[in-house]
Amino acid sequence: SGYITLDPGFKNTGSTESAITFLDGEKGILRYRGYPIEQLAEHSNFIEVAYLLINGKLPNRHELDQFQGTINRHSLVHENMKLMLQAFPAHAHPMGVLSSLMASLSTFYPESQNPHRAPEMVNLTIIRLLSKMPTLAAMAHRNSSGAPIMYPKNSLGYLENFLYMMFGMPTEEFSIDPVIVDALDKLLILHADHEQNCSTSTVRIVGSSQANLYSSISAGVSALWGPLHGGANQAVIEMLENIKADGGNIEKWIDKAKDKDDSFRLMGFGHRVYKNFDPRAKIIKKAADDVLNKLGINDPVLEIAKKLEEIALQDEYFVQRNLYPNVDFYSGIIYRALGIPTEMFTVMFALGRLPGWIAQWKEMTERKEPIGRPRQVYIGENVRDYVHMADR
Ligand code: CMC
């Protein structure tokens, strides 16, 4: 009924008004709640940015301490989750494990399933999500590598605790390199929100049916996994490794990306909204140099990445289509330098994006948005009569 506008991929369709993230793709501007991403990456930390996104303002000292303290106290997960973890096959991809475990949280907190939630209940769910996701992410990694699960240590900061659960050993002292914490802080801040991207729209649309927040976030994790979205960070490193193994023949791979009969794309290149540059990529490229320098790491893959960028940016194909390195192009090189295994890269993205998903879900519910339900234009068969089996 009525006239339906078709817009596959929602390239020109706004789904909401939002007060969280401002993005200007032509000018390469990104701001959370009005604050430029460059300033937040330089001066803030991830927990403060999480507070900012979710609550709309920077916390004062007391508010931040309280936020951080509450998050620390909820970091344990139910012991039975370890049994679930054991049921996954060896080498299970941690994104598959993470989305499953995140959805299962809703069964441990059944009150989250009640759509008529009191605000305190919503706040507790938000805290539990922020608190337990690093625990579950680290568990997914430990399980796939056969290492014992490390319980969270609540005296540690958010990222220190995550690193401890990822890399600590029950029999050894664990020391944390501040260079690594700083780098992670920066990376997670840069990933914390990006307005109505695929995973965020997924969280909002799942949440719009009044499904519980744990399940909505789990859906976001699944959407993020795809190589055209957050999965690109793993795909970039795999691509760079392939180029290296192939003798560093960058031109050949660029030709492959340009070939319309070949489904291969230059991973970490191009963006739906950024048409001049991705401001996150700019910061991350510099951070990659800094971190590798500070840690004294010489990664030949960084050289290949820089060369690839240089050649692509001079190539007519990429110039004409406004294809620039995106957030995922250099992030994997930093994660690798920090000792994070390749298959955990997209999990890192999910950890970073969690506050954004939560803030967007909260905005959607507070605005009492209607259930998300796009229309279509039917192009199938016209009416026809059922044919009995014997007559087919
Ligand atoms: N390599 C080669 N060609 C490309 C690439 C690429 N990476 N990206 C876009 N193109 C071409 C595409 O083939 C099309 O060409 P033509 O006009 O001749 O058909 C043109 O550029 C426009 O691309 P599109 O697919 O219509 O653009 P889109 O807005 O639908 O897709 C994108 C955006 C990010 C999915 C796409 O650029 C892509 O697949 N990039 C590689 C994957 C990637 O790095 N994803 C991470 C995105 S940033 C972080 C995030 O979202 O999580």
Residues whose N, C-alpha, C, O or C-beta is under 5 A from the ligand:
A	BS01	CMC	P227 L228 H229 G230 A232 A257 R265 L266 M267 G268 F269 G270 H271 R272 R321 N326 V327 D328
